[in-house]
Amino acid sequence: MGAANLRKRDVQTIGVVILGDSMQAISDPFLLSVVGTVADALDERCMSLLLSRMKEGAPHQLAAIVESGQVAGLVVIGQLTWHERLNQLAKMDVPMAVWGAGLPDAIYATVGSDNLQGGYLATRHLIQRGCRHIAFFGDVNHPEAGLRYQGYVKALQEAGLTPDPRLHQSFLFGDSRIRAVIDQWLDQHLEFDAIFASSDVCAVSILGALSERGIAVPTQVKLVGYDDIALAEHMHPSLSSVRQPYALAGRALVDLLFEAIAGQPRRNVVLPTELIERESSR
């Protein structure tokens, strides 16, 4: 079913779908913030929201939501293994806007932060604070985390530092095993003086693991997260983080979706990132 057919209907509901491959729970603070601002933007247009979570391995359900006639279009949060399916839906002229990275071969509209710049800002900040052995926590195969890693590498190379593969620990956003992964990595007793975590949720777990081992943040190890969730400024020590402008994200997603519903040309939006320095990296 294409956008032309959908425009003939008077459907006052938009589907907001969180893709299961991200492993992020709907209760994830950052996802909640994005969904909340999408809801606000839809409310301004007198539209309602239908929230769904799609499990990995069931991509047909994504098209079924639209084909059922329940929604006028989709706001999709996540990519990864769904990227090709999202391209297929775009070829079917299904109106949608996706939160994620602007992949080179994507034919669907995306909204995302400047992940490469965010990774660069976080790592450059740690270097400026005197750190030379900076670990990175994140899955480089994930579109957004991969770009953050590229920014991390760029900042290291600019400073004449060589990325150490032992200081890269892979994990997926929202993985329930994150604490075990952190502990196993710490058990290697590698030399490191800073950690850049590709999400604040991961950074919170890292802070707890370091504290239990008597490793002080920031005097022994400096720490920077990503997202700038509300909890970041209320932790002890408060967490330095790369801020994603989720208020702008929700509005941009809704704007691009309605452009798609109206049959306008596809475009992508890259939102600025900002490093928020707090106690964990001072």
C-alpha positions as a Markdown table, in Angstrom:
| # | Residue | x | y | z |
|---|---|---|---|---|
| 1 | Met | 0.0 | 0.0 | 0.0 |
| 2 | Gly | 1.5 | 3.3 | -1.0 |
| 3 | Ala | 1.3 | 6.9 | 0.3 |
| 4 | Ala | -1.2 | 7.9 | -2.4 |
| 5 | Asn | -3.7 | 5.3 | -1.1 |
| 6 | Leu | -3.1 | 6.4 | 2.5 |
| 7 | Arg | -3.7 | 10.0 | 1.7 |
| 8 | Lys | -7.2 | 9.1 | 0.5 |
| 9 | Arg | -8.1 | 8.0 | 4.0 |
| 10 | Asp | -8.9 | 10.1 | 7.0 |
| 11 | Val | -6.6 | 8.3 | 9.4 |
| 12 | Gln | -5.7 | 10.3 | 12.5 |
| 13 | Thr | -3.1 | 7.9 | 14.0 |
| 14 | Ile | 0.6 | 7.5 | 13.4 |
| 15 | Gly | 2.4 | 4.3 | 14.2 |
| 16 | Val | 5.5 | 4.6 | 16.3 |
| 17 | Val | 7.6 | 1.4 | 16.1 |
| 18 | Ile | 10.6 | 0.5 | 18.2 |
| 19 | Leu | 12.6 | -2.2 | 16.4 |
| 20 | Gly | 13.5 | -5.2 | 18.5 |
| 21 | Asp | 17.0 | -5.7 | 17.1 |
| 22 | Ser | 18.2 | -2.6 | 19.0 |
| 23 | Met | 17.6 | -4.6 | 22.3 |
| 24 | Gln | 16.6 | -1.4 | 23.9 |
| 25 | Ala | 13.6 | -1.6 | 26.2 |
| 26 | Ile | 10.8 | 0.8 | 25.7 |
| 27 | Ser | 11.6 | 2.0 | 29.2 |
| 28 | Asp | 15.1 | 3.1 | 28.1 |
| 29 | Pro | 15.4 | 6.8 | 29.2 |
| 30 | Phe | 16.5 | 8.1 | 25.8 |
| 31 | Leu | 13.9 | 6.2 | 23.8 |
| 32 | Leu | 11.2 | 7.4 | 26.2 |
| 33 | Ser | 12.4 | 11.0 | 25.6 |
| 34 | Val | 12.2 | 10.6 | 21.8 |
| 35 | Val | 8.8 | 8.9 | 21.9 |
| 36 | Gly | 7.6 | 11.7 | 24.2 |
| 37 | Thr | 8.6 | 14.5 | 21.9 |
| 38 | Val | 7.1 | 12.6 | 18.9 |
| 39 | Ala | 3.8 | 12.4 | 20.9 |
| 40 | Asp | 4.0 | 16.1 | 21.6 |
| 41 | Ala | 4.6 | 17.0 | 17.9 |
| 42 | Leu | 1.7 | 14.7 | 16.8 |
| 43 | Asp | -0.6 | 16.3 | 19.4 |
| 44 | Glu | 0.1 | 19.7 | 17.8 |
| 45 | Arg | -1.2 | 18.2 | 14.6 |
| 46 | Cys | -4.3 | 16.7 | 16.3 |
| 47 | Met | -2.9 | 13.2 | 15.6 |
| 48 | Ser | -2.7 | 10.2 | 18.0 |
| 49 | Leu | 0.0 | 7.7 | 18.5 |
| 50 | Leu | 0.0 | 3.9 | 18.3 |
| 51 | Leu | 3.1 | 2.5 | 20.0 |
| 52 | Ser | 4.4 | -0.9 | 18.9 |
| 53 | Arg | 7.6 | -3.0 | 19.4 |
| 54 | Met | 8.6 | -5.3 | 16.6 |
| 55 | Lys | 10.6 | -8.4 | 17.4 |
| 56 | Glu | 13.7 | -9.4 | 15.4 |
| 57 | Gly | 12.9 | -11.8 | 12.7 |
| 58 | Ala | 9.3 | -10.6 | 12.1 |
| 59 | Pro | 9.8 | -7.7 | 9.5 |
| 60 | His | 6.5 | -8.5 | 7.8 |
| 61 | Gln | 4.7 | -7.1 | 10.8 |
| 62 | Leu | 6.1 | -3.7 | 10.0 |
| 63 | Ala | 4.2 | -3.5 | 6.7 |
| 64 | Ala | 1.2 | -5.1 | 8.2 |
| 65 | Ile | 0.6 | -2.2 | 10.5 |
| 66 | Val | 0.3 | 0.2 | 7.6 |
| 67 | Glu | -1.6 | -2.2 | 5.4 |
| 68 | Ser | -4.2 | -2.7 | 8.1 |
| 69 | Gly | -5.3 | 0.9 | 7.7 |
| 70 | Gln | -4.8 | 1.6 | 11.4 |
| 71 | Val | -2.1 | 4.3 | 10.8 |
| 72 | Ala | -1.3 | 7.0 | 8.2 |
| 73 | Gly | 2.4 | 6.4 | 8.4 |
| 74 | Leu | 5.3 | 5.2 | 10.5 |
| 75 | Val | 7.9 | 6.7 | 12.8 |
| 76 | Val | 10.5 | 4.0 | 13.2 |
| 77 | Ile | 13.2 | 3.9 | 15.9 |
| 78 | Gly | 16.1 | 1.7 | 15.0 |
| 79 | Gln | 17.8 | 0.2 | 11.9 |
| 80 | Leu | 20.6 | -2.5 | 12.1 |
| 81 | Thr | 19.2 | -5.8 | 10.7 |
| 82 | Trp | 16.0 | -4.0 | 9.5 |
| 83 | His | 17.8 | -1.7 | 7.1 |
| 84 | Glu | 17.0 | -3.7 | 3.9 |
| 85 | Arg | 13.4 | -4.2 | 4.9 |
| 86 | Leu | 13.1 | -0.4 | 5.5 |
| 87 | Asn | 14.4 | 0.2 | 2.0 |
| 88 | Gln | 11.8 | -2.3 | 0.7 |
| 89 | Leu | 9.0 | -0.4 | 2.4 |
| 90 | Ala | 10.3 | 2.8 | 1.0 |
| 91 | Lys | 10.2 | 1.3 | -2.5 |
| 92 | Met | 6.5 | 0.5 | -1.8 |
| 93 | Asp | 6.0 | 4.2 | -1.1 |
| 94 | Val | 5.1 | 3.6 | 2.5 |
| 95 | Pro | 5.4 | 6.9 | 4.3 |
| 96 | Met | 7.8 | 6.8 | 7.2 |
| 97 | Ala | 10.6 | 8.5 | 9.0 |
| 98 | Val | 13.4 | 6.6 | 10.8 |
| 99 | Trp | 15.5 | 7.6 | 13.8 |
| 100 | Gly | 19.0 | 6.4 | 13.2 |
| 101 | Ala | 22.1 | 7.0 | 11.1 |
| 102 | Gly | 21.8 | 8.3 | 7.5 |
| 103 | Leu | 23.2 | 5.2 | 5.8 |
| 104 | Pro | 24.6 | 5.8 | 2.3 |
| 105 | Asp | 22.2 | 3.4 | 0.5 |
| 106 | Ala | 19.1 | 4.3 | 2.5 |
| 107 | Ile | 16.1 | 5.4 | 0.4 |
| 108 | Tyr | 14.0 | 6.3 | 3.5 |
| 109 | Ala | 14.0 | 9.5 | 5.4 |
| 110 | Thr | 16.1 | 9.6 | 8.5 |
| 111 | Val | 16.6 | 11.8 | 11.6 |
| 112 | Gly | 19.7 | 11.4 | 13.7 |
| 113 | Ser | 22.3 | 13.2 | 15.6 |
| 114 | Asp | 25.8 | 13.8 | 14.2 |
| 115 | Asn | 27.2 | 10.6 | 15.7 |
| 116 | Leu | 30.6 | 10.9 | 14.2 |
| 117 | Gln | 31.0 | 14.4 | 15.6 |
| 118 | Gly | 29.7 | 13.3 | 19.0 |
| 119 | Gly | 32.2 | 10.6 | 19.2 |
| 120 | Tyr | 34.9 | 13.0 | 18.2 |
| 121 | Leu | 33.9 | 15.6 | 20.8 |
| 122 | Ala | 33.8 | 13.0 | 23.6 |
| 123 | Thr | 37.2 | 11.6 | 22.8 |
| 124 | Arg | 38.9 | 14.9 | 22.2 |
| 125 | His | 37.6 | 16.1 | 25.5 |
| 126 | Leu | 39.2 | 13.1 | 27.3 |
| 127 | Ile | 42.4 | 13.7 | 25.5 |
| 128 | Gln | 42.4 | 17.4 | 26.5 |
| 129 | Arg | 41.9 | 16.2 | 30.1 |
| 130 | Gly | 45.2 | 14.3 | 29.8 |
| 131 | Cys | 44.0 | 10.8 | 29.0 |
| 132 | Arg | 46.0 | 8.7 | 26.6 |
| 133 | His | 44.6 | 5.2 | 27.1 |
| 134 | Ile | 40.9 | 5.6 | 26.2 |
| 135 | Ala | 38.6 | 2.7 | 26.0 |
| 136 | Phe | 35.5 | 2.6 | 23.8 |
| 137 | Phe | 32.3 | 0.6 | 24.7 |
| 138 | Gly | 30.0 | 0.0 | 21.8 |
| 139 | Asp | 29.1 | -2.2 | 18.8 |
| 140 | Val | 30.8 | -0.8 | 15.7 |
| 141 | Asn | 28.4 | -2.8 | 13.5 |
| 142 | His | 25.5 | -0.8 | 14.9 |
| 143 | Pro | 25.0 | 2.2 | 12.5 |
| 144 | Glu | 25.0 | 4.9 | 15.2 |
| 145 | Ala | 27.6 | 3.4 | 17.5 |
| 146 | Gly | 29.8 | 2.7 | 14.5 |
| 147 | Leu | 29.9 | 6.4 | 13.6 |
| 148 | Arg | 30.6 | 7.3 | 17.2 |
| 149 | Tyr | 33.6 | 4.9 | 17.1 |
| 150 | Gln | 34.8 | 6.6 | 13.9 |
| 151 | Gly | 34.8 | 9.9 | 15.7 |
| 152 | Tyr | 36.7 | 8.3 | 18.6 |
| 153 | Val | 39.3 | 7.0 | 16.2 |
| 154 | Lys | 39.5 | 10.4 | 14.4 |
| 155 | Ala | 40.2 | 12.2 | 17.7 |
| 156 | Leu | 42.9 | 9.6 | 18.7 |
| 157 | Gln | 44.7 | 9.9 | 15.4 |
| 158 | Glu | 44.6 | 13.7 | 15.5 |
| 159 | Ala | 46.4 | 13.4 | 18.9 |
| 160 | Gly | 49.0 | 11.0 | 17.5 |
| 161 | Leu | 47.5 | 8.1 | 19.4 |
| 162 | Thr | 46.9 | 4.6 | 18.0 |
| 163 | Pro | 43.6 | 2.9 | 18.7 |
| 164 | Asp | 44.2 | -0.2 | 20.9 |
| 165 | Pro | 41.9 | -3.1 | 19.9 |
| 166 | Arg | 42.1 | -4.4 | 23.5 |
| 167 | Leu | 40.4 | -1.1 | 24.7 |
| 168 | His | 37.4 | -1.7 | 22.5 |
| 169 | Gln | 34.6 | -3.7 | 24.1 |
| 170 | Ser | 31.6 | -4.5 | 21.9 |
| 171 | Phe | 28.0 | -4.6 | 23.2 |
| 172 | Leu | 24.6 | -3.8 | 21.9 |
| 173 | Phe | 22.4 | -1.0 | 23.2 |
| 174 | Gly | 20.2 | -2.3 | 26.0 |
| 175 | Asp | 21.9 | -5.7 | 26.3 |
| 176 | Ser | 20.9 | -7.1 | 29.7 |
| 177 | Arg | 24.4 | -8.7 | 30.0 |
| 178 | Ile | 26.2 | -5.4 | 30.0 |
| 179 | Arg | 27.4 | -5.7 | 33.6 |
| 180 | Ala | 28.9 | -9.1 | 33.0 |
| 181 | Val | 30.6 | -7.8 | 29.8 |
| 182 | Ile | 32.1 | -4.9 | 31.8 |
| 183 | Asp | 33.3 | -7.1 | 34.6 |
| 184 | Gln | 34.9 | -9.6 | 32.2 |
| 185 | Trp | 36.7 | -6.7 | 30.4 |
| 186 | Leu | 37.9 | -5.2 | 33.8 |
| 187 | Asp | 39.2 | -8.7 | 34.8 |
| 188 | Gln | 41.8 | -8.4 | 32.0 |
| 189 | His | 43.5 | -5.6 | 34.1 |
| 190 | Leu | 44.3 | -3.6 | 31.0 |
| 191 | Glu | 45.9 | -0.1 | 31.2 |
| 192 | Phe | 43.3 | 2.6 | 30.7 |
| 193 | Asp | 42.7 | 6.0 | 32.1 |
| 194 | Ala | 39.4 | 6.9 | 30.5 |
| 195 | Ile | 36.3 | 5.2 | 29.0 |
| 196 | Phe | 33.9 | 6.6 | 26.3 |
| 197 | Ala | 30.6 | 4.7 | 26.5 |
| 198 | Ser | 28.4 | 4.9 | 23.5 |
| 199 | Ser | 25.3 | 5.2 | 25.7 |
| 200 | Asp | 24.6 | 6.7 | 29.2 |
| 201 | Val | 22.9 | 3.5 | 30.3 |
| 202 | Cys | 26.2 | 1.7 | 29.6 |
| 203 | Ala | 28.2 | 4.5 | 31.4 |
| 204 | Val | 26.0 | 4.1 | 34.5 |
| 205 | Ser | 26.8 | 0.4 | 34.6 |
| 206 | Ile | 30.5 | 1.1 | 34.1 |
| 207 | Leu | 30.5 | 3.6 | 36.9 |
| 208 | Gly | 29.0 | 1.0 | 39.3 |
| 209 | Ala | 31.5 | -1.6 | 38.3 |
| 210 | Leu | 34.4 | 0.7 | 38.8 |
| 211 | Ser | 33.1 | 1.9 | 42.1 |
| 212 | Glu | 32.8 | -1.7 | 43.4 |
| 213 | Arg | 36.5 | -2.3 | 42.5 |
| 214 | Gly | 37.6 | 0.8 | 44.3 |
| 215 | Ile | 38.5 | 2.6 | 41.0 |
| 216 | Ala | 37.7 | 6.3 | 41.5 |
| 217 | Val | 36.0 | 8.4 | 38.9 |
| 218 | Pro | 37.3 | 10.9 | 37.8 |
| 219 | Thr | 40.7 | 10.8 | 39.7 |
| 220 | Gln | 41.8 | 7.4 | 38.4 |
| 221 | Val | 39.5 | 6.9 | 35.4 |
| 222 | Lys | 37.6 | 9.6 | 33.5 |
| 223 | Leu | 34.2 | 8.6 | 32.0 |
| 224 | Val | 32.0 | 10.1 | 29.2 |
| 225 | Gly | 28.6 | 8.7 | 28.1 |
| 226 | Tyr | 26.3 | 9.4 | 25.2 |
| 227 | Asp | 22.7 | 10.7 | 25.1 |
| 228 | Asp | 22.6 | 13.0 | 28.1 |
| 229 | Ile | 19.6 | 11.3 | 29.8 |
| 230 | Ala | 18.1 | 13.1 | 32.7 |
| 231 | Leu | 19.8 | 10.9 | 35.2 |
| 232 | Ala | 23.2 | 12.0 | 34.0 |
| 233 | Glu | 23.4 | 15.2 | 36.0 |
| 234 | His | 22.0 | 13.7 | 39.2 |
| 235 | Met | 24.5 | 10.8 | 39.5 |
| 236 | His | 27.5 | 10.9 | 41.9 |
| 237 | Pro | 29.7 | 11.8 | 40.3 |
| 238 | Ser | 27.6 | 13.6 | 37.7 |
| 239 | Leu | 28.1 | 12.1 | 34.2 |
| 240 | Ser | 29.7 | 13.9 | 31.3 |
| 241 | Ser | 27.8 | 13.0 | 28.2 |
| 242 | Val | 27.2 | 13.9 | 24.6 |
| 243 | Arg | 23.8 | 15.4 | 24.3 |
| 244 | Gln | 21.4 | 14.3 | 21.6 |
| 245 | Pro | 18.7 | 17.0 | 21.1 |
| 246 | Tyr | 15.7 | 14.7 | 21.6 |
| 247 | Ala | 13.2 | 17.6 | 21.6 |
| 248 | Leu | 14.3 | 18.5 | 18.1 |
| 249 | Ala | 14.3 | 14.8 | 17.2 |
| 250 | Gly | 10.6 | 14.2 | 17.8 |
| 251 | Arg | 9.6 | 17.3 | 15.8 |
| 252 | Ala | 11.9 | 16.5 | 12.9 |
| 253 | Leu | 10.6 | 12.9 | 12.7 |
| 254 | Val | 7.0 | 14.1 | 12.5 |
| 255 | Asp | 7.9 | 16.8 | 10.0 |
| 256 | Leu | 9.6 | 14.3 | 7.7 |
| 257 | Leu | 6.8 | 11.8 | 8.0 |
| 258 | Phe | 4.2 | 14.3 | 7.0 |
| 259 | Glu | 6.4 | 15.4 | 4.1 |
| 260 | Ala | 6.3 | 11.7 | 3.0 |
| 261 | Ile | 2.6 | 11.5 | 3.4 |
| 262 | Ala | 2.2 | 14.6 | 1.2 |
| 263 | Gly | 4.4 | 13.0 | -1.4 |
| 264 | Gln | 7.3 | 15.5 | -1.0 |
| 265 | Pro | 10.9 | 14.4 | -1.9 |
| 266 | Arg | 12.7 | 12.4 | 0.8 |
| 267 | Arg | 15.3 | 14.2 | 2.9 |
| 268 | Asn | 17.5 | 13.5 | 5.9 |
| 269 | Val | 18.0 | 15.6 | 9.0 |
| 270 | Val | 21.3 | 15.5 | 11.0 |
| 271 | Leu | 20.9 | 17.1 | 14.4 |
| 272 | Pro | 23.9 | 18.8 | 16.2 |
| 273 | Thr | 25.6 | 17.2 | 19.2 |
| 274 | Glu | 27.0 | 18.9 | 22.2 |
| 275 | Leu | 29.4 | 17.7 | 24.9 |
| 276 | Ile | 28.1 | 18.4 | 28.4 |
| 277 | Glu | 31.1 | 18.3 | 30.8 |
| 278 | Arg | 30.3 | 17.2 | 34.4 |
| 279 | Glu | 32.3 | 15.7 | 37.3 |
| 280 | Ser | 33.0 | 12.3 | 35.8 |
| 281 | Ser | 35.6 | 13.7 | 33.4 |
| 282 | Arg | 37.0 | 16.6 | 35.3 |
